[in-house]
Amino acid sequence: MDIVGWKFFPLVVGLVSFLLFYMKTVSKLSNAECSLLSHDHYWIISKRIVTPTGVISGAVEIYGGNIVSVVKNYHQQAKSSRGNVIDYGDAVVMPGLIDVHAHLDEPGRTEWEGFLSGTKAAAAGGVTTLIDMPLNSFPSTVSEETLKLKVNAAEEKIYVDVGFWGGLVPENAYNRSALEGLLNAGVLGLKSFMCPSGINDFPMTNASHIKEGLHALAKYKRPLLVHAEKELDAESYSETRDGVSDARSYSTYLSTRPPSWEVAAIRELLEVTKDTRYGGSAEGSHLHIVHLSDARASLDLIKGAKISGDSISVETCPHYLAFSAEEIQNGDTRLKCSPPIRDADNKEKLWDAVMNGHIDMLSSDHSPTTPALKHLEDGDFLRAWGGVSSLQYVLPVTWSYGQKYGVTLNQLASWWCESPAQLAGQGLKGVIKTGNHADIVVWEPETEFELDENHTAHHRHPSISAYMGKRLTGKVLATYVRGNLVFKDGKHAPAACGVPILAK
Ligand SMILES: [Zn+2]
């Protein structure tokens, strides 16, 4: 450096220090926007805190985004000595819900949902983590490159933590390095279909693709999620579609996807899941059946596989537990989904399986589209997009419809928090305990509300939600994600500071 350079050296140092200070201040400011609370060390107290060992009266201490202690019988005296205490009285403090099955459709089909609207709805509904499905966005998440597009699209738009499933499709199933590239890039597991998915760039897989997928997943100890329906009579399905006179009738649609499709798919899967057993060639992998609807033969097959030692689990969704075929009105395509919602007796059997632990967890399968593609106007069940929109309401829906069956708060936490955390490999989530992320929902299980147009829905298309017009019990007061109060009394934090979750 010459003499002139040295002369300016103190000025340069001064400028750099100022810039560093400025950047630090700015980042602090933006952190403050992540939360509706101004401090990051505080206590939440309540008479009903849902812990793995039961519901306790006490306090949860939160510092730096984590739970640092859980204390029973937190007295008034201690309360006054500590400051930064939020007293929720007898409102329930529970782990935030983890939805392992949501379609946010971004990039590519943001007009269907999107990260911003979808995660706002999640936060308002007490869902603190969701795992996005690899399809309905465009392109589908089937490679390292397309995962990067997803993660970039989510940047600064997510109010809750979001993980990603990758797609297992014929194109990558036999290409181990492509699959490993996708897994190394951070997907939490894979997802595939045994029937057409409805999305052109997400073709269906057969049992041989699925076997390859499980073997690739074994060393990563991550799951394969499968849509288990297999077309047995595709011919008659298309015939019905063409010469239809009663496409507005739900029974027309129901008859196109009988329970035998689920049974056939599951039978085939169980040939492959033998490899997941202890000592098997794909030990370490796990197969998870998404949105089971048939609570008869399909469920019996799954129960048998569990007894045989297959590493297998199953979910169902609130719409299968809330509705039955008999009550679906002609033209009400909001309730079209696949597999379809079946008869009332099947619904009772599903509840029985959930209550007895044969169904391991619940998920939303939030799969919205535009009102036009849902065919709300003409009510054509055969042409309508299949998918139920429900993300914001899954907690009150499960609770409301579960009253009749005596659902407990601990069961709710098991189906919606603990088991989903295990499936998605999220060891620091799903349970209120020291060391875990402070992902918490505070809600009032006794408060009823009308789900009408006065109720603020944050989904992109509230009109397609299956639950509009229902009276529900269980109101979400506040949602915390990693210690940030992201939703309170109908308002969201100014900035979306959820974290994209990538497996390592
Ligand atoms: Zn789905």
Residues whose N, C-alpha, C, O or C-beta is under 5 A from the ligand:
A	BS01	ZN	D365 S367
